[in-house]
Amino acid sequence: MRVIVADDAVLFREGMARILTEVGFEVTGQARSGVELVGLVRRDPPDVVITDLRMPPDFADEGLQAAAEIRSFAQDVGLMLLSQYVEVHHALRLMDEFAGAVGYLLKDRVSDLSAFANDVRRVAAGQIVIDQELVSRLVSRRRERDPLAELTDRERQVLALMAQGLTNAALAQELFVSLKTVEGYIRNVFTKLGLQPGEREHRRVLAVLKFLRQQ
């Protein structure tokens, strides 16, 4: 699988490239800014772009802007954004504007090489990957003042796992319950939230995140 890495910090960028190579990825390019990243993708589109969210010149949302531009001309390229901190507004914008093949992770997650490699492959396959810390903050922040308060502890757990992109089969394995039980939990979640699951897993994730954003 071919990837391009973008980060203004040369040590992090080089370290990321080395890590990816060690776990079987082909790093076809490295960029120091959003503009440089877009140029590399135009010349030779990879399977996945892994980019810091904040980059020169302003260290605001240049990585996100670059991702949006890349998606406009290379729709099959997966987009994995990394951030030093949980920035809910950026993450929600990412989920709103991209219909799939996108991820948002804290840089700390890179330390778990196996999990990180799996997340990159999931993004390449068209799935949405959301950092667990972000999901936890969204759920806990709104638990007392919206319909999420009606969910049981197990249903909240199912919601958080759904928002991370897990399929029904993966949920059953994670929770050590049957597939039928998982389907029941999901029906309860969507009924209580007034939401209907979409035809594809990532549509279901987007629906949940949009609901959380509107509260």
C-alpha positions as CSV (number, residue, x, y, z in Angstrom):
1,M,0.0,0.0,0.0
2,R,1.4,3.4,-1.0
3,V,1.3,6.4,1.4
4,I,2.5,10.0,1.6
5,V,3.4,11.5,4.9
6,A,3.1,15.2,5.7
7,D,4.3,16.9,8.9
8,D,6.4,20.1,9.4
9,A,8.4,18.3,12.2
10,V,11.2,16.5,10.3
11,L,11.8,14.0,13.2
12,F,8.2,13.0,13.4
13,R,7.9,12.8,9.7
14,E,11.0,10.7,9.2
15,G,10.0,8.5,12.2
16,M,6.5,8.0,10.7
17,A,8.0,7.0,7.3
18,R,10.3,4.5,9.0
19,I,7.5,3.0,11.0
20,L,5.2,2.7,8.0
21,T,8.0,1.0,6.0
22,E,8.7,-1.5,8.8
23,V,5.0,-2.6,8.9
24,G,4.8,-3.1,5.1
25,F,3.8,0.3,3.6
26,E,5.5,2.0,0.7
27,V,6.2,5.6,1.5
28,T,6.2,7.4,-1.8
29,G,6.7,11.0,-0.6
30,Q,7.1,13.3,2.3
31,A,5.8,16.9,2.6
32,R,6.5,19.8,5.0
33,S,3.3,21.8,4.3
34,G,-0.2,21.5,2.9
35,V,0.8,23.1,-0.4
36,E,3.7,20.7,-0.8
37,L,1.4,17.7,0.1
38,V,-1.2,18.7,-2.5
39,G,1.6,18.9,-5.2
40,L,2.9,15.5,-4.4
41,V,-0.5,13.9,-4.6
42,R,-1.2,15.6,-7.9
43,R,2.0,14.1,-9.4
44,D,1.6,10.6,-8.0
45,P,-1.6,9.8,-6.0
46,P,-1.0,7.3,-3.2
47,D,-3.5,5.0,-1.5
48,V,-3.5,7.0,1.7
49,V,-2.3,10.5,2.8
50,I,-1.2,10.7,6.4
51,T,-1.0,14.4,7.4
52,D,-0.8,16.5,10.5
53,L,-3.8,18.7,11.0
54,R,-1.8,21.8,11.8
55,M,1.0,22.8,9.5
56,P,2.8,25.9,8.2
57,P,2.3,28.8,7.6
58,D,-0.3,29.5,10.3
59,F,-0.5,26.1,12.1
60,A,-4.3,26.3,12.0
61,D,-6.1,23.8,9.8
62,E,-3.8,23.6,6.8
63,G,-3.8,19.8,6.9
64,L,-7.6,19.8,6.7
65,Q,-7.6,22.3,3.9
66,A,-5.1,20.2,2.0
67,A,-7.3,17.1,2.6
68,A,-10.3,18.9,1.1
69,E,-8.4,20.0,-2.0
70,I,-7.0,16.5,-2.5
71,R,-10.5,15.0,-2.2
72,S,-11.6,17.4,-5.0
73,F,-9.3,15.9,-7.6
74,A,-8.3,12.5,-6.1
75,Q,-11.5,11.0,-4.6
76,D,-10.0,7.5,-4.2
77,V,-7.2,8.7,-1.9
78,G,-7.7,7.9,1.8
79,L,-7.1,10.7,4.2
80,M,-5.7,10.1,7.7
81,L,-5.3,13.3,9.8
82,L,-3.3,13.3,13.0
83,S,-3.4,15.9,15.8
84,Q,-1.6,16.5,19.0
85,Y,-4.8,17.4,20.8
86,V,-8.5,16.5,20.6
87,E,-10.0,19.3,18.5
88,V,-13.7,18.5,18.3
89,H,-14.7,21.2,15.8
90,H,-12.1,20.1,13.3
91,A,-13.0,16.4,13.7
92,L,-16.7,17.1,13.2
93,R,-15.9,19.2,10.1
94,L,-13.9,16.3,8.8
95,M,-16.8,13.9,9.3
96,D,-19.3,16.2,7.8
97,E,-17.4,17.1,4.6
98,F,-16.0,13.7,3.7
99,A,-18.2,10.7,2.8
100,G,-15.7,8.0,3.8
101,A,-12.1,6.9,3.5
102,V,-11.1,9.4,6.2
103,G,-9.6,9.2,9.7
104,Y,-8.8,11.4,12.7
105,L,-6.4,10.1,15.3
106,L,-4.3,11.6,18.1
107,K,-0.5,11.3,17.4
108,D,-0.2,9.2,20.6
109,R,-2.0,6.4,18.8
110,V,0.9,6.0,16.4
111,S,2.9,4.3,19.3
112,D,0.7,1.2,18.9
113,L,2.1,0.2,15.5
114,S,-0.3,-2.7,14.9
115,A,-3.4,-0.7,15.6
116,F,-2.2,2.3,13.7
117,A,-1.4,0.2,10.6
118,N,-4.8,-1.4,10.8
119,D,-6.4,2.1,11.0
120,V,-4.6,3.2,7.9
121,R,-5.7,0.1,6.0
122,R,-9.3,0.8,7.1
123,V,-9.1,4.3,5.8
124,A,-7.7,3.0,2.5
125,A,-10.7,0.6,2.3
126,G,-13.1,3.5,2.5
127,Q,-14.0,3.3,6.2
128,I,-14.1,6.1,8.8
129,V,-11.7,5.9,11.7
130,I,-12.3,8.2,14.7
131,D,-10.1,8.5,17.8
132,Q,-11.7,6.9,20.8
133,E,-10.8,9.9,23.0
134,L,-12.8,12.1,20.7
135,V,-15.8,9.8,20.8
136,S,-15.6,9.6,24.6
137,R,-15.6,13.4,25.0
138,L,-18.5,13.8,22.6
139,V,-20.6,11.3,24.5
140,S,-19.8,12.4,28.0
141,R,-20.1,16.1,27.2
142,R,-23.7,15.7,26.1
143,R,-24.9,12.8,28.2
144,E,-26.9,15.0,30.8
145,R,-28.6,17.4,28.4
146,D,-29.8,15.4,25.4
147,P,-31.4,12.1,24.4
148,L,-28.1,10.3,25.0
149,A,-29.2,10.4,28.7
150,E,-31.9,7.8,27.8
151,L,-29.3,5.3,26.7
152,T,-28.2,2.5,29.0
153,D,-24.5,2.1,29.8
154,R,-24.3,-0.7,27.3
155,E,-26.0,1.3,24.6
156,R,-23.6,4.1,25.1
157,Q,-20.8,1.7,24.7
158,V,-22.3,0.4,21.5
159,L,-22.7,4.0,20.2
160,A,-19.1,4.8,20.9
161,L,-17.9,1.7,19.2
162,M,-20.1,2.4,16.2
163,A,-18.7,5.9,15.9
164,Q,-15.2,4.3,15.7
165,G,-16.4,2.5,12.6
166,L,-16.9,-1.1,13.9
167,T,-19.2,-3.4,12.0
168,N,-21.9,-5.4,13.7
169,A,-19.7,-8.5,13.6
170,A,-16.8,-6.6,15.2
171,L,-19.1,-5.2,17.8
172,A,-20.3,-8.7,18.7
173,Q,-16.7,-9.8,19.0
174,E,-15.7,-6.8,21.1
175,L,-18.6,-7.1,23.5
176,F,-18.6,-10.9,23.7
177,V,-22.3,-11.1,22.7
178,S,-24.2,-12.6,19.7
179,L,-24.8,-10.7,16.5
180,K,-28.5,-10.7,17.2
181,T,-27.9,-9.0,20.6
182,V,-25.8,-6.3,18.9
183,E,-28.5,-5.7,16.3
184,G,-30.9,-5.2,19.2
185,Y,-28.7,-2.7,20.9
186,I,-28.3,-0.7,17.6
187,R,-32.0,-0.6,17.1
188,N,-32.4,0.8,20.6
189,V,-29.8,3.4,20.1
190,F,-31.2,4.7,16.8
191,T,-34.8,4.6,18.2
192,K,-33.8,6.7,21.2
193,L,-31.8,9.1,19.2
194,G,-34.4,9.5,16.5
195,L,-31.9,8.2,13.8
196,Q,-32.1,5.6,11.2
197,P,-29.0,3.6,10.2
198,G,-27.8,4.2,6.6
199,E,-27.1,1.7,3.9
200,R,-23.3,1.8,4.7
201,E,-21.5,1.7,8.0
202,H,-19.8,5.1,7.5
203,R,-23.2,6.7,6.9
204,R,-24.3,5.4,10.2
205,V,-21.3,7.0,11.8
206,L,-21.9,10.3,10.2
207,A,-25.5,10.3,11.3
208,V,-24.5,9.8,14.9
209,L,-21.8,12.5,14.8
210,K,-24.2,15.0,13.1
211,F,-26.7,14.4,15.8
212,L,-24.1,15.0,18.5
213,R,-23.0,18.2,16.8
214,Q,-26.6,19.7,16.8
215,Q,-27.1,19.3,20.6
